[in-house]
Amino acid sequence: MNVDDLHPALRTFVYGATQILLTEASEELFLPRVGELMRALVSYDNWLDPACAQNHPSFYQQYLLYADPSDRLSVVSFVWGPGQSTPIHDHTVWGVIGMLRGSEYAQQYDVGVGGRPNPIGHELRLMPGDVEYVSPHLGDVHQVRNAYSDRVSISIHAYGGNIGKIKRHVFAADTGNVKEFISGYATPVN
Ligand code: FE2
């Protein structure tokens, strides 16, 4: 995956985020800076390849837009079909989420003894241009859904690893049952 082949807007994000991660080791300090780059990236909805913006009738889709060769950074388009939602899940690495198109709701959870997830506060609604964070330090467990039942929504996610290859977890809301999963990536539709 050659960074020179990316759309200039995405390339600016990748170069900027890579530079920040090379020079700043503290998550507390680099995360807001990557967040500002994400805010700039999603302030215009004119750069995402339509092949990575296609929804699936049954499943939300995650298309890989960029992964650095050493798996320190990946960027994904997260495409919601109408009414689609994730299970309650974690990430195990930091993530920055920018709302590009449409809108989504995110509910954060605290995982108690025995794996049972308890909601923290109310659902947060992201609108185009908004940026949100996850990480094992800040709160890593959430459930996310398309705010719309009649249209596609798309958010752009950057993660501190190759998220499609990372072993992480889903949590059953009722039983507290924890299952390991690897999300993989959808194949772009040309
Ligand atoms: Fe997530």
Residues whose N, C-alpha, C, O or C-beta is under 5 A from the ligand:
A	BS01	FE2	none
